[in-house]
Amino acid sequence: MLVSLKEFHESFMQDVLASASSNSLQTHEAFNELVFEELVETGEISIDLELCYFEHLVGNKPMEVSGYSFEEDRKILTLFISEFSQNSMVSTIPSKTIETKFKRLRNYFDKSLMGLYKDLEETADYFPMTFEIYKKYQEKKIDKVRFILISDGQLSKLYKGVSNLVVNEFEIEPIVVDIEYLYNNYKSQNADTSFEVDVNLPTLKVPIDTDQYESYLAYINGNQLYDIYEKFGKKLLEQNVRTFLQFKGGINKGIKNTIDGAPEMFFAYNNGITATASSLNFDNDGNITKIHNLQIVNGGQTTSSIYAAKKNSKIDISKVNVQMKISVVTETGNHSEFVSKVAEYANTQNKVNKSDFFSNSPFHKEFKLYSEKTWIPSNSQNRTKWFYERVRGEYLNEQSYLTTSEKRKFEKINPRDKKIDKTLLAKCENAWMQKPDIVSKGAQYSFSNFAEYITNEIEKNDLAISEEYYKNAVARVILFRGVEDIVSKASWYNGGFRANIVAYTVSYLAYLTEKNKKHFNFSHVWEAQKIPNDLVDTLEKISKFIHDVITSPPEGQGNISQWSKKKAAWENIKKIPFDAIIPDKYLLSNKEQSFLKREEKNLKKLDKGIEIQSFVVGCKKEVWTKLNKYYNEEASRESINIKERDILMKMNNSQLSLPSEKQSVILYNLYIRAKNEGLIL
């Protein structure tokens, strides 16, 4: 059951307040961050997003901006402005307010094109944004400009939009992201009705002996593919695969040569596109006219190269035709898993890192499991837990069927300020792994990097995600948030670059620990659920040192924001003489660390055995019937030995009411193997 707009608004505002409190932000800053993260994750804007606030008056023209984003491949500049009313009820945004906000943004953009950066302090956090706008304009890299107003209010049904929004040669596209827009995003993420693509594709339905999905073969013209990507951008790309790698605007040399020299041969030479959809519309001739929730799961390189050929190289793509396979999942409950599996198996044309399928990783399942069963240390009778939100909106979804009293109980056990999403976790983990430059590149970029790391760790050791890891990871979140609070309240902090200072401070604590040839003892942070006072003193000194260094970059590196994103910045900081004393109780010797690791692995093995047994017993009878049939088919018969076949047959015939731990492991492995081979269970 999806929640109402009113319920969504109430929940969202509580998220804003919780985020502001736990991250030491003003409420409007927390609101901006949450909305911007949502827009990046849904592909509305580029991951190259800079958040900052600038308000100034030049003559009688007020200027205001909250951040900017630039999408290299489509050459789209997006400027943001915020209107945060913080009303307890959903309120209407006055048309006059919208008009005023867009005028302020227009004034800022106009002055930026004229060289506003020359009048600003280089150490101000809004300087890089203003300079980059001017630079890209001078280099003629901007093709399109969008103004986005974000608000916690709701657009009036009578709102007719803003017209004649023009600056120099740019006709601005104004967009209002209101609470209803965010609510619709939430609904689409939970109902597979994200967006619709209008097409006209001749198609052939493929006869398939299953009621789980339908498949169609079609072809699409280069110009039509270009127009679709021009309109929808990264929303087209299956979010679990190549979100950060695919659409970079470059042209594959082989593809470019074919497009330019022999476009009529493109269909024969290229592997084409594999896509999924939630549903299709057809005309009377059987042609596809509308694709609902189109996701390109393979062929991103093809799509981006065709797009870049026309956009950047001005090559004629009218004679290019691309083959297209579209699969439509008919069981809506399995849509996300189906799309991810199609993506995983379809990607053979180009190398795909395993981290690109991180949303299917057992890491999420394990981390979620520990968050559900691990209570926070407390002397109070009111015990609480940290809530791991693997999928955006999960916290709200879990309450959608609860009564009012049950919701109160849920929030009491799972307070909003104890909510961790996957991008926050990635940011905190990367900072501790001494990757402050990666964290400085933004939440989504940091998440991609973390996904690659954790996937490799799981592959090396399936016991890597343990209860101890979970507690330490939460402690690192507490540490990161605590440093945010330290920096925000510091007498020397005058605003700007807080995210960079925090990431580098946490990384430097890890560096000092490593320099002492020790391991950090996170148990003290976990037990206290905050940074203990003796550690606060150390972090205050480190953060002051980091601030001074970051805001005084080397000659030729005047753009502080860009400098912080470079590995050289971190290497430079480590070379500067500075020392801070870490209290001994936070430092573990190699011997102590090894002992803890061994103990944890033993506990993990025990936990895993019990979990597998519970999983097997909990599976429905149909699962074992389907598996038994699968392993008796010609293609799979040789992949199962006599012992495995006997146990599976007994399980299917209900002869094993309670399989032993060893039998459960065998059944579980058969289940996972079949699933990995494409069987939908």
C-alpha positions in Angstrom: 0.0 0.0 0.0 1.5 3.3 -1.1 1.3 6.2 1.3 -0.5 9.4 0.6 1.1 12.7 -0.3 0.3 14.0 3.2 2.0 11.0 4.8 4.9 11.3 2.4 5.3 15.0 3.2 5.2 14.3 7.0 7.9 11.6 6.6 10.1 13.7 4.4 10.0 16.7 6.7 11.0 14.4 9.6 13.9 13.1 7.5 15.0 16.7 6.9 14.9 17.5 10.7 16.7 14.2 11.5 19.4 14.9 8.8 19.9 18.4 10.0 20.3 17.3 13.6 22.6 14.3 12.9 24.7 16.0 10.3 25.0 19.4 12.0 23.3 21.3 9.2 20.7 24.1 8.9 17.3 22.6 8.0 17.4 24.3 4.6 20.8 22.8 3.9 19.6 19.3 4.9 16.5 19.8 2.7 18.8 20.7 -0.3 21.1 17.7 0.3 18.2 15.2 0.4 16.5 16.6 -2.7 19.8 16.8 -4.7 20.7 13.2 -3.7 17.3 12.1 -5.0 17.7 13.9 -8.3 21.2 12.5 -8.8 20.1 8.9 -8.0 17.1 9.1 -10.3 19.3 10.4 -13.2 17.7 13.8 -13.4 21.0 15.6 -12.9 24.7 14.7 -13.3 26.8 13.2 -10.4 29.1 16.2 -10.9 27.1 18.3 -8.6 28.4 21.2 -6.5 26.3 22.3 -3.5 26.8 25.8 -2.2 24.8 28.9 -1.4 25.4 32.4 -2.8 23.2 35.5 -2.3 24.3 38.9 -3.3 22.9 42.3 -4.4 24.5 44.1 -7.4 22.8 47.5 -7.9 19.1 46.7 -7.6 19.4 43.2 -8.9 19.4 40.4 -6.2 21.3 37.2 -7.1 20.8 33.8 -5.5 21.9 30.2 -6.2 22.1 27.0 -4.2 24.3 24.8 -6.5 25.0 23.7 -10.0 25.6 20.6 -12.1 27.1 20.1 -15.6 26.5 17.1 -17.7 29.4 16.8 -20.1 27.9 14.5 -22.8 24.7 16.5 -23.3 26.5 19.9 -22.5 23.7 20.8 -20.1 24.3 23.3 -17.3 21.8 23.1 -14.4 21.5 25.8 -11.8 19.5 25.3 -8.6 17.7 27.5 -6.2 15.7 26.6 -3.1 12.5 27.7 -1.5 12.1 25.9 1.9 9.1 26.9 3.9 9.3 24.1 6.5 5.5 24.1 6.9 4.0 21.2 8.9 1.3 20.8 6.2 1.6 20.7 2.4 1.3 24.3 1.3 1.0 25.9 -2.1 4.0 27.8 -3.6 2.9 31.3 -4.6 3.4 32.0 -8.3 5.1 35.3 -7.3 7.6 33.4 -5.3 8.5 31.1 -8.2 8.9 34.1 -10.5 11.1 36.0 -8.0 13.3 32.9 -7.4 13.9 32.3 -11.1 14.7 36.0 -11.6 17.3 35.9 -8.9 18.8 32.8 -10.5 18.8 34.5 -13.9 20.6 37.5 -12.5 23.3 35.2 -11.0 23.7 33.3 -14.3 23.9 36.6 -16.3 26.6 38.1 -14.0 28.5 34.8 -14.0 28.8 34.9 -17.8 30.2 38.4 -17.5 32.9 37.3 -15.2 31.4 37.6 -11.7 34.1 35.3 -10.3 36.7 38.1 -10.6 34.9 40.0 -7.8 34.7 37.0 -5.4 37.2 35.6 -2.9 39.0 32.5 -4.2 38.6 30.7 -0.9 34.8 31.1 -0.9 33.0 27.8 -1.6 30.9 29.4 -4.3 33.9 30.7 -6.2 34.6 27.4 -8.1 31.0 27.2 -9.3 31.0 30.8 -10.6 34.4 30.4 -12.3 33.4 27.1 -14.0 30.2 28.6 -15.4 32.3 31.5 -16.9 35.0 29.1 -18.2 32.5 26.7 -19.9 30.7 29.7 -21.5 34.0 31.1 -22.9 34.9 27.6 -24.2 31.4 27.3 -25.8 30.7 24.1 -24.0 27.2 25.0 -22.9 24.4 23.9 -25.3 21.5 24.0 -22.9 20.7 25.7 -19.5 18.1 24.5 -16.9 17.0 26.4 -13.8 15.6 24.1 -11.1 13.7 25.4 -8.2 13.3 22.9 -5.4 10.7 23.4 -2.7 8.9 21.5 0.1 5.6 23.2 -1.1 3.3 22.1 -3.9 2.7 23.7 -7.2 -0.7 25.3 -7.7 -2.9 23.6 -10.3 -3.3 27.1 -11.8 0.5 27.6 -12.2 1.2 28.4 -15.9 5.0 28.4 -15.8 7.6 31.1 -16.4 8.0 32.4 -19.9 10.7 34.4 -21.7 13.5 33.3 -19.4 16.4 34.3 -21.6 20.0 35.1 -20.9 22.2 36.1 -23.8 21.7 33.4 -26.5 20.4 30.9 -23.9 16.6 30.2 -23.6 16.4 28.8 -20.1 14.3 25.7 -19.3 12.6 26.4 -15.9 11.8 23.3 -13.8 10.0 23.2 -10.4 10.7 20.2 -8.2 8.0 20.4 -5.5 6.9 17.9 -2.9 4.5 16.3 -5.3 7.3 15.7 -7.8 9.3 14.0 -5.0 6.2 12.0 -4.0 5.7 10.8 -7.6 9.4 9.8 -7.7 8.8 7.8 -4.5 5.7 6.1 -6.0 7.5 5.3 -9.3 10.4 3.6 -7.5 7.9 1.4 -5.7 5.5 0.8 -8.6 7.7 0.6 -11.7 5.9 3.4 -13.5 8.8 5.8 -13.7 8.4 7.3 -17.2 7.1 6.7 -20.7 9.0 6.8 -24.0 7.1 7.5 -27.2 8.5 5.5 -30.1 7.5 4.0 -33.4 9.3 0.6 -33.6 8.5 -2.2 -36.0 8.7 -5.3 -33.9 8.5 -9.1 -33.8 7.2 -11.0 -30.8 9.5 -13.9 -29.8 7.6 -17.1 -28.9 8.7 -18.1 -25.4 7.3 -20.9 -23.3 7.0 -19.0 -20.1 4.5 -16.6 -18.5 7.2 -14.8 -16.5 8.2 -12.4 -19.3 7.6 -11.5 -23.0 10.3 -10.7 -25.5 10.4 -8.6 -28.7 12.9 -7.9 -31.4 12.9 -4.5 -33.0 15.2 -1.9 -34.6 15.6 1.8 -33.9 17.0 4.5 -36.1 20.0 6.5 -34.9 18.1 9.8 -34.8 15.3 8.3 -32.8 17.8 6.9 -30.3 19.5 10.3 -30.1 16.2 12.1 -29.4 15.3 9.6 -26.6 18.6 10.0 -24.8 18.5 13.8 -25.4 15.2 13.8 -23.5 15.7 11.2 -20.8 19.5 11.0 -20.3 20.7 8.6 -17.6 17.2 7.7 -16.5 17.4 5.2 -19.4 20.3 3.3 -18.0 19.5 0.4 -15.7 20.4 1.9 -12.3 22.3 -1.1 -11.0 24.6 -1.4 -14.0 27.2 1.2 -15.2 25.4 4.1 -13.6 28.8 5.8 -13.3 30.7 4.3 -16.3 28.6 4.4 -19.4 27.4 7.7 -20.6 30.6 9.8 -20.7 30.2 11.4 -24.1 33.2 9.8 -25.8 32.9 7.9 -29.0 34.2 4.3 -29.4 36.7 4.5 -32.3 35.2 1.4 -34.1 31.7 2.6 -33.7 32.6 6.1 -34.9 34.3 4.8 -38.0 31.2 2.7 -38.9 28.8 5.6 -38.3 31.0 8.0 -40.3 32.2 5.7 -43.1 29.6 3.0 -43.5 26.4 3.8 -41.5 24.4 1.3 -43.6 26.7 -1.5 -42.1 26.1 -0.5 -38.5 23.2 -3.0 -38.0 25.4 -5.9 -39.2 28.5 -4.9 -37.3 27.1 -3.8 -33.9 25.7 -6.1 -31.2 22.8 -3.7 -30.6 20.8 -2.9 -27.5 19.3 -5.1 -24.8 16.5 -3.4 -22.9 13.7 -4.1 -20.4 10.3 -2.4 -19.8 7.4 -2.7 -17.4 4.9 -2.7 -20.3 4.5 -1.7 -24.0 1.7 -0.1 -26.1 1.1 -1.1 -29.7 -0.7 0.4 -32.7 -3.1 -1.6 -35.0 -0.1 -2.8 -37.1 1.7 -4.3 -34.1 4.3 -1.5 -33.9 5.5 -0.4 -30.5 4.3 3.1 -29.8 5.1 3.5 -26.1 7.7 1.9 -23.8 7.0 2.2 -20.0 10.0 2.4 -17.8 12.6 1.7 -20.5 15.9 0.6 -19.1 18.9 0.0 -21.3 20.8 -2.9 -19.7 23.3 -3.5 -22.4 24.3 -1.2 -25.3 25.2 1.9 -23.3 28.4 2.3 -25.2 26.5 2.0 -28.5 23.9 4.6 -27.3 26.4 7.1 -26.0 28.6 6.8 -29.0 25.7 7.4 -31.5 24.6 10.3 -29.3 28.1 11.8 -29.1 28.7 11.3 -32.9 25.8 13.7 -33.6 26.1 16.0 -30.6 29.8 16.6 -30.6 31.1 15.5 -34.0 28.1 16.6 -36.0 28.1 13.3 -37.9 24.9 12.3 -39.9 23.3 9.3 -38.1 20.1 9.2 -40.2 21.3 6.0 -41.9 22.3 4.2 -38.7 19.9 1.5 -37.5 20.4 -0.5 -34.3 18.9 -3.8 -33.4 17.0 -3.9 -30.1 15.8 -6.7 -27.9 13.1 -5.7 -25.4 12.0 -7.9 -22.5 8.9 -7.2 -20.6 8.5 -8.7 -17.1 4.9 -9.8 -16.5 5.3 -10.5 -12.8 5.6 -7.0 -11.4 6.7 -8.2 -8.0 9.9 -9.6 -9.6 10.6 -6.6 -11.8 13.7 -5.2 -10.1 15.3 -8.6 -9.8 14.4 -9.5 -13.4 15.9 -6.3 -14.8 19.1 -6.8 -12.8 19.5 -10.4 -14.0 18.9 -9.5 -17.6 21.6 -6.7 -17.2 24.1 -9.1 -15.6 23.8 -11.7 -18.3 23.4 -9.4 -21.3 26.6 -7.5 -20.7 29.1 -9.4 -22.9 29.9 -6.8 -25.5 32.1 -4.8 -23.1 33.7 -5.6 -19.8 31.5 -4.9 -16.8 32.9 -4.7 -13.3 31.1 -6.9 -10.8 30.7 -3.8 -8.7 28.2 -2.6 -11.3 25.8 -5.2 -9.9 26.3 -4.1 -6.3 22.6 -3.8 -5.7 22.3 -7.6 -6.0 25.3 -8.1 -3.7 24.9 -10.2 -0.5 26.6 -7.3 1.3 23.2 -5.5 1.4 21.4 -8.6 2.7 24.0 -9.2 5.3 24.3 -5.6 6.4 20.5 -5.3 6.6 20.3 -8.5 8.6 22.8 -7.2 11.2 21.0 -3.9 11.4 17.7 -5.7 12.1 19.1 -7.9 14.9 21.7 -5.7 16.6 20.5 -3.5 19.4 22.3 -0.3 20.3 24.1 -0.4 23.7 22.0 1.4 26.2 21.2 1.6 30.0 17.7 2.5 29.2 14.7 0.1 28.8 13.9 1.8 25.5 16.3 -0.1 23.2 16.9 1.1 19.7 18.6 -0.1 16.4 20.3 1.5 13.5 18.2 1.2 10.3 20.0 0.4 7.1 18.0 1.8 4.1 19.3 -0.2 1.1 16.6 1.1 -1.2 15.5 4.8 -1.1 12.1 5.0 0.6 12.4 1.6 2.4 12.1 3.3 5.8 8.7 4.7 4.8 7.6 1.6 3.0 8.1 -0.6 6.1 5.5 1.6 7.9 2.9 1.7 5.1 0.8 -1.1 6.4 1.2 -0.3 10.1 -1.4 1.2 12.4 -0.7 4.5 14.1 0.4 2.9 17.3 2.6 0.4 15.4 4.2 3.3 13.5 5.1 5.0 16.8 6.6 1.7 18.0 8.6 1.3 14.8 10.0 4.8 15.0 10.8 4.4 18.6 12.9 1.3 17.8 14.3 2.8 14.6 14.8 6.5 15.1 15.2 8.6 12.0 18.5 10.0 13.2 19.8 6.4 13.2 19.0 5.8 9.6 21.9 4.9 7.2 21.6 4.7 3.5 24.0 3.1 1.1 25.6 6.4 -0.1 26.2 7.6 3.5 27.8 4.3 4.4 30.0 4.4 1.3 31.1 7.9 2.1 32.1 7.0 5.7 33.9 3.8 4.7 35.9 5.5 1.9 36.9 8.3 4.2 38.3 5.7 6.7 40.0 3.8 3.8 42.0 7.0 3.2 40.1 8.0 0.0 39.1 11.6 0.9 39.6 12.6 -2.8 37.0 10.0 -3.8 34.5 11.2 -1.1 35.1 14.8 -2.3 33.8 13.8 -5.8 30.3 13.3 -4.5 28.0 10.7 -3.0 27.3 8.7 -6.1 30.9 8.6 -7.3 32.0 7.5 -3.8 29.3 4.8 -3.8 30.6 3.4 -7.1 34.1 3.2 -5.8 33.0 1.5 -2.5 30.9 -1.0 -4.5 33.9 -2.1 -6.4 35.9 -2.5 -3.2 33.3 -4.4 -1.2 32.5 -6.7 -4.1 36.1 -7.8 -4.3 36.2 -8.3 -0.6 33.2 -10.6 -0.6 34.7 -12.5 -3.5 37.9 -13.1 -1.6 36.2 -13.9 1.7 32.5 -14.7 2.1 32.9 -14.1 5.9 34.0 -10.5 5.3 30.6 -9.0 6.4 30.3 -9.9 10.0 28.7 -8.5 13.1 32.0 -6.9 14.1 32.2 -5.3 10.7 28.7 -4.0 11.0 29.4 -2.5 14.4 32.6 -0.9 13.3 31.0 0.4 10.1 28.2 2.1 12.2 31.0 3.5 14.5 32.6 5.0 11.4 29.3 6.7 10.5 29.1 8.0 14.1 32.7 9.2 13.7 32.1 10.9 10.4 28.9 12.7 11.7 30.7 13.7 14.8 33.5 15.3 12.8 30.9 17.2 10.9 29.6 18.6 14.2 33.2 19.4 15.4 33.9 21.3 12.2 30.6 23.2 12.1 31.1 24.4 15.7 34.8 25.3 15.4 35.7 28.9 16.0 38.0 28.9 13.0 35.3 27.6 10.6 33.7 30.4 8.6 31.7 28.3 6.2 32.6 26.5 2.9 34.3 23.2 2.1 33.0 21.4 5.2 32.5 18.1 3.3 36.1 18.1 2.1 37.4 19.0 5.6 35.4 16.3 7.2 36.5 13.6 4.7 40.2 14.5 5.0 40.0 14.7 8.8 38.6 11.1 9.1 41.2 9.9 6.5 44.0 11.6 8.5 42.9 9.8 11.7 43.1 6.5 9.8 46.5 7.6 8.4 47.9 8.4 11.8 46.6 5.0 13.2 48.4 3.2 10.3 51.5 5.3 10.8 51.7 4.1 14.4 51.4 0.5 13.0 48.2 -0.1 14.9 44.5 -0.8 14.3 41.8 1.5 15.5 39.6 0.2 18.2 36.0 1.2 17.2 34.4 -0.6 20.1 34.7 2.6 22.3 32.8 4.6 19.7 30.1 1.9 19.3 29.6 1.5 23.0 29.3 5.3 23.5 27.3 5.9 20.3 29.2 9.2 20.0 32.8 10.4 19.8 34.3 10.1 23.3 35.6 13.4 24.7 39.3 12.4 24.7 39.0 11.6 21.0 37.2 14.8 20.3 40.3 16.7 21.4 42.4 14.8 18.8 39.9 15.4 16.0 39.6 19.1 16.7 43.4 19.5 16.2 43.4 17.3 13.0 40.4 19.2 11.5 42.0 22.6 12.1 45.2 21.4 10.4 43.2 20.0 7.5 41.2 23.2 7.1 44.4 25.3 7.0 46.0 23.1 4.4 42.9 22.6 2.1 42.1 26.3 2.0 45.7 27.1 1.0 46.2 24.9 -2.1 49.6 24.9 -3.9 50.3 27.5 -6.6 48.4 26.7 -9.7 45.7 24.9 -7.8 43.6 27.8 -6.8 40.2 26.0 -7.2 39.9 24.4 -3.7 36.9 22.2 -4.7 38.7 20.7 -7.7 42.0 20.4 -5.8 40.3 18.4 -3.1 39.1 15.8 -5.6 42.6 14.9 -6.7 44.7 12.1 -5.3 47.7 14.5 -5.3 45.9 16.6 -2.7 45.8 13.7 -0.2 49.4 12.7 -1.0 50.5 16.4 -0.4 48.8 16.5 3.0 50.5 13.4 4.2 53.9 14.9 3.4 53.2 18.0 5.6 54.8 17.6 9.1 52.0 17.3 11.7 51.3 15.0 14.6 48.4 14.5 16.9 48.2 12.0 19.8 45.6 9.3 19.6 44.9 8.0 23.1 46.2 4.4 23.6 42.9 2.9 24.3 41.9 3.5 20.6 44.9 1.6 19.3 45.1 -2.2 18.9 48.2 -4.2 18.1 48.4 -6.5 15.2 48.2 -9.5 17.6 45.0 -8.1 19.2 43.5 -7.4 15.8 44.2 -10.9 14.6 42.7 -12.5 17.6 39.5 -10.4 17.2 39.3 -11.4 13.5 39.6 -15.1 14.3 36.9 -14.9 16.9 34.6 -13.1 14.6 35.1 -15.6 11.8 34.2 -18.4 14.1 31.0 -16.6 15.1 30.2 -15.8 11.5 30.5 -19.5 10.5 28.0 -20.4 13.2 25.6 -17.6 12.2 25.8 -18.5 8.5 25.0 -22.1 9.2 21.9 -21.2 11.2 20.8 -18.6 8.7 21.1 -21.0 5.8 19.1 -23.7 7.6 16.4 -21.1 8.5 16.3 -20.0 4.8 15.9 -23.5 3.5 13.2 -24.4 5.9 11.3 -21.2 5.1 11.2 -21.8 1.3 7.9 -22.8 -0.2 7.2 -26.2 -1.6 7.0 -24.7 -5.1 10.6 -23.6 -4.9 11.9 -27.2 -4.5 9.5 -28.5 -7.1 10.9 -25.9 -9.6 14.5 -26.7 -8.6 13.9 -30.5 -8.9 12.5 -30.0 -12.4 15.4 -27.7 -13.4 18.1 -30.1 -12.3 16.4 -33.0 -14.1 16.4 -31.1 -17.4 19.0 -32.1 -20.0 21.0 -28.8 -19.8 21.4 -29.0 -16.0 21.5 -32.7 -15.3 25.3 -33.0 -15.4 25.8 -30.1 -12.9 24.4 -32.0 -10.0 25.9 -35.1 -8.3 24.0 -38.2 -6.9 24.2 -37.0 -3.3 22.8 -33.5 -4.2 20.1 -35.1 -6.4 19.0 -37.4 -3.6 18.7 -34.6 -1.0 16.8 -32.3 -3.5 14.4 -35.1 -4.4 13.7 -35.8 -0.7 13.1 -32.1 0.0 10.8 -32.0 -3.0 8.9 -35.0 -1.8 8.6 -33.6 1.8 10.8 -36.4 3.2 13.0 -33.8 4.9 10.8 -31.8 7.3 13.9 -30.4 9.0 17.1 -30.9 6.9 20.3 -31.0 8.8 22.8 -28.1 8.6 24.9 -29.9 6.1 21.9 -30.9 4.0 20.7 -27.2 4.2 24.0 -26.0 2.8 23.7 -28.4 -0.2 20.1 -27.3 -0.9 21.0 -23.6 -0.5 24.0 -24.0 -2.9 21.7 -25.6 -5.5 19.2 -22.8 -5.0 21.9 -20.1 -5.5 23.5 -21.9 -8.5 20.2 -22.2 -10.3 19.4 -18.5 -9.6 22.8 -17.4 -10.9 22.1 -19.5 -14.1 19.0 -17.4 -14.7 16.2 -19.5 -13.1 13.6 -17.1 -11.5 12.5 -18.5 -8.2 
